[in-house]
Amino acid sequence: EIKKLAYYDKLTGVANRTLFYNLAEKFFDSAKRGDKILGLMFIDIDNFKCINDMYGHKIGDKVIIEVAKILTKCTRGNDVVARYGGDEFLILLPDIKDYNNYKLVSARIANANSEVEVNGIKINIYLSIGASFYPRDGEDIDEIISKADKAMYKAKNIGGNRCAHY
């Protein structure tokens, strides 16, 4: 129970920041040793503030839970889905063979995110995704996160509900 509280997000059940950083360090070391690509996706719920303002925070929390389910369903077994904070999520993509392989995961997410029903209310969910990679975009996890975040804002600025890479 203590381990669960320490490493998993209380609301969604996905990895929290602590577990994310622990696993990211291991995958980073493995990528460096094996000369492999490590991908990272930074995901943000478009117009989440509007959802909270219109329907309230309880509904907003349920939307966050649904997004966590979508992301978990759309990733591979060894990928790491983590709630970074608020309505932001990270997905760590270890051992991808080519930089473009992240597009398979982002396409699954795009096809899955649409409309959810929460307490009888139908809410459209749109996600903006930014992607970055080791070794191409940075030498440590914080640099990769920062660049994926910038790419995510690029996706938002061109209309949202899409994926952009750094």
C-alpha positions in Angstrom: 0.0 0.0 0.0 2.9 2.4 0.9 4.6 1.5 -2.4 1.4 2.2 -4.3 1.0 5.6 -2.6 4.6 6.5 -3.3 4.7 5.6 -7.0 1.3 5.8 -8.5 -1.0 8.8 -9.1 -3.9 8.7 -6.6 -6.5 9.8 -9.1 -5.6 7.8 -12.2 -3.6 4.9 -11.0 -0.9 5.5 -13.6 2.8 6.2 -12.6 3.5 9.4 -10.8 6.5 11.7 -11.3 8.6 9.8 -8.8 8.1 6.4 -10.6 8.4 8.1 -14.0 11.9 9.5 -13.1 13.0 6.2 -11.6 12.0 4.3 -14.7 13.3 7.1 -17.1 16.7 6.9 -15.5 16.9 3.1 -16.1 15.6 3.4 -19.7 18.0 6.3 -20.4 21.0 4.2 -19.1 19.9 1.3 -21.3 19.5 3.5 -24.4 22.9 5.0 -23.9 24.6 1.6 -23.4 22.7 0.0 -26.3 22.9 3.0 -28.6 19.1 2.9 -28.8 16.4 5.6 -29.3 14.3 6.6 -26.3 11.1 8.5 -27.1 9.0 10.8 -24.9 5.6 12.2 -25.5 4.2 15.1 -23.5 0.4 15.2 -23.6 -2.0 17.9 -22.5 -5.8 18.0 -22.6 -7.0 20.8 -24.9 -9.3 23.3 -23.3 -9.3 21.5 -19.9 -9.9 24.7 -18.0 -13.1 25.1 -20.0 -14.2 21.6 -19.0 -13.5 22.4 -15.3 -15.3 25.8 -15.6 -18.3 24.4 -17.4 -18.9 21.1 -15.5 -16.9 21.5 -12.3 -13.8 19.8 -10.9 -15.4 16.5 -10.2 -16.2 16.0 -13.9 -12.8 17.4 -14.7 -11.2 14.7 -12.5 -13.3 12.0 -14.3 -12.0 13.4 -17.7 -8.4 13.0 -16.4 -9.2 9.4 -15.4 -10.6 8.7 -18.8 -7.5 10.2 -20.5 -5.3 8.0 -18.4 -7.3 5.0 -19.5 -7.0 6.1 -23.2 -3.2 6.6 -23.0 -2.7 3.2 -21.2 -4.8 1.4 -23.7 -3.0 3.0 -26.7 0.6 2.3 -25.6 2.8 -0.8 -25.7 3.3 -3.0 -22.7 6.8 -1.7 -21.9 5.8 2.0 -22.4 5.4 4.1 -19.3 2.3 6.3 -18.9 2.7 8.9 -16.1 0.6 11.8 -14.8 3.0 14.7 -14.8 0.6 17.1 -13.0 -2.8 18.7 -13.5 -4.0 17.6 -17.0 -0.5 16.8 -18.3 0.8 13.3 -19.0 4.1 11.8 -20.1 4.7 8.6 -22.1 8.1 7.1 -22.2 8.7 5.0 -25.3 11.8 2.8 -24.7 13.5 0.8 -27.5 11.8 2.4 -30.5 13.6 1.3 -33.7 13.1 4.6 -35.6 12.2 8.1 -34.7 9.0 7.9 -36.7 7.7 4.9 -34.7 6.1 7.3 -32.1 3.6 8.1 -34.8 2.0 4.7 -34.3 1.3 5.4 -30.7 0.1 9.0 -31.4 -2.2 7.7 -34.2 -3.8 5.2 -31.8 -4.3 8.0 -29.2 -5.8 10.3 -31.9 -8.2 7.5 -33.0 -9.2 6.7 -29.4 -9.7 10.2 -28.0 -13.0 11.6 -28.9 -16.1 11.6 -26.8 -16.5 10.2 -23.3 -19.6 10.1 -21.2 -19.2 11.2 -17.6 -22.3 11.2 -15.3 -24.5 11.3 -18.4 -22.6 14.3 -19.9 -21.0 13.7 -23.2 -17.6 15.5 -23.4 -15.3 15.7 -26.4 -11.7 15.1 -25.4 -8.9 16.5 -27.6 -5.2 16.0 -26.8 -2.2 17.9 -27.9 1.0 15.8 -28.0 4.6 16.8 -28.3 7.4 14.3 -28.9 11.2 14.4 -28.4 13.9 11.8 -28.4 17.2 10.7 -27.0 19.8 11.0 -28.4 18.6 13.4 -31.2 17.0 16.1 -29.0 18.8 15.9 -25.7 21.3 14.3 -23.4 19.2 13.9 -20.2 15.5 13.3 -19.3 14.8 16.9 -18.3 16.0 18.2 -21.6 13.9 15.6 -23.4 10.8 16.6 -21.3 11.4 20.3 -22.0 11.7 19.8 -25.7 8.6 17.5 -25.8 6.7 20.3 -23.9 7.8 22.8 -26.5 6.6 20.5 -29.3 3.3 20.1 -27.4 2.8 23.8 -27.4 3.6 23.9 -31.1 0.7 21.4 -31.6 -1.6 23.6 -29.5 -0.7 26.7 -31.3 -1.6 25.2 -34.7 -5.0 24.2 -33.5 -4.5 21.5 -30.9 -5.8 17.9 -31.1 -2.6 16.8 -32.9 0.9 15.6 -32.4 4.1 17.6 -33.2 7.8 16.6 -32.7 10.6 18.8 -31.6 
